[in-house]
Amino acid sequence: MAVTGEDKKEKQAEELAEKEMEKDLDAAPKDVHQGGARTSSKPPAQMASTDADKVGKELLKEMEKVVEAEEKKKDKKISKEFDAKAKTDEGRGEWKRESREDRFAREAQEKLDNWVPRTQLGKDVRAGKVKSIEEVFDAGQKILEPEIVDLLVKGLHTDTLFIGQAKGKFGGGKRRAFRQTQKKTKEGNVLTFGVMAVVGDGHGHVGIGYGRAAETLPAKEKAVRKAKLNIVKIPRGCASYDCSCDEDHSIPIAVEGKCSSVIVKLMPAPQGTGLVIGNEMKKILRAVGIKDVYGKCSGKVKTTFNTAKACMAALNKLGEIQY
């Protein structure tokens, strides 16, 4: 069969195409697609070694993190132990947040420690010659320094009476401890605050005082100071026909006190009765240590200022009893 020129040209073209294909294969990347899947030209042993290296590096990183966390815990523990040891060596305890009552008690104790008495009675109390408030009452001496009461009467509690009223529509304001008054002057209105305080130990000693100042806190301090100076001894007992105990939970006789238009009558009550009287007078009776009593009030009782004075006048009559 004769070979024509066209057949020669086709063979040359096929040879050229095969050569170009070989060149393309040599220049192509090592990864070849076979059957739709991508395979690497690397040998399998080399691929396994690279994977093991990656896994080893990740494990090393995790181990380093674990070691660092353990070292941090050890450092924190050592620092805490060192701080605790330093505090004990220096005599410092663990710090605790001081409450409001504790702070007031600490400040009062500091003032009492720094107190320098001016009267002879105060010097005797400071020196330890007078050891109880009963000695002062028996001698008829007048207390002119409130620190004397702080030293002689233990467990003294302070409370304020709601003698004032906040501003409200149609006189419906809420009761409060500060009584606000105004004075008209050329410069304008001058405000004054009044406070009535009651102090007592719950064992028969009680006193009330009224203080006034341009601000609320100084007025309260004045009232407490005057209440301590006015402290008296109130006898207690049990005189109710329905009770036959020997405890001092009530009053020995029925008494009556008066201030302005307010009249307060206190009567003995059996155990378990409680304080059958107004809320503000309950504060005074609790300061004395009276647990059961009947009360009867008349007059303009809403004026707490006069009601408290009438209640105190009734209690003072108990101190005039002669056995």
Phi, psi and omega in degrees: 000128183281143180264124180270173179291329180292321178296323179296317179299319180296318179296317179298320179294320178295318179297318179297320180295320178296319179298317179296322177297318178297319178298317179297322179293321179292323181278345182288159178295164185293333178282127183239141177273122177230119179062031178083354181251145182265125179239152181264146179281352179290151176290153182297327179296319180292321178297320180295322180293321178294318177297319179295323178296317179298314179298319179297319179296318179297319178296320178298318178298316179297318178298320178297319178297317180297318180295319179297319179297318179295320179295321177296317178300316179298318179297317178297317180298317180294319179295320178296316179298320180294317179297317179297320180292321179295320179296317179294323178294322181274354180082019179259134178268185178289138183283132177231143180293128183278130180283169183295317180294319179295322180294317179297319179295320179294317179295320178296320179294322177295318177297321180292323179292327181269007183288133176246108184294148180247331180266164179294322177296318178297321178294321178294321179292319180294325180280348180091009179286324177255120188249352180214156180289338180294325178296323179293317179293320180294325180281349180072023180278148180266134180271121181246357180229125182293337179295336177298317179293322179297324181280325187269331182253114181269148178070039182281129180248146183240140177212158180245146178264144181278087181261351181251181182210132177286161181288136179207163180292134176057036178073018183262032180288160181280144179291144179213172187279341185259127179260116186260130176230159181231147176237128182276123178227177178293328180283344181133200180275129178255116182275143175223136180249135177241141181226138174246122183244153176230136178236147178189160180252359181078009181230032174102358180251129183208154176200146177237152180210153181237127180233146180230142178198173180284342179231167188285313184295314175301326178294320179294319179297320177297317181297317179295319180297317179292324178297321179292324179289334181264015184294140182223167177260126181247119178288144178238167180182198178218110183232017180280143179289339181268004183223136182234033180269172180249015182271153180268071183254352182222204179249153185287328181218168176279132181228164183220136178232154184222139173213117184059235181267357185268130176237126181241126177243128180248134182230145179298151181220150179288168181297141180091353181288318185088190181262102181268079186196175181297159185296321183288328178283337175298325180298320180291316182293324177293325177295329177287322184111016178274129184253332184226126179196149171259140179231148177221123183238148177214158183101197180276081188289336181295341174282089187299329180303312181283327180296319179294319179295322179294319178296320179291326177294323177294319179293324179295333178292333177293328178288345179272359181291134177248121182270000000 
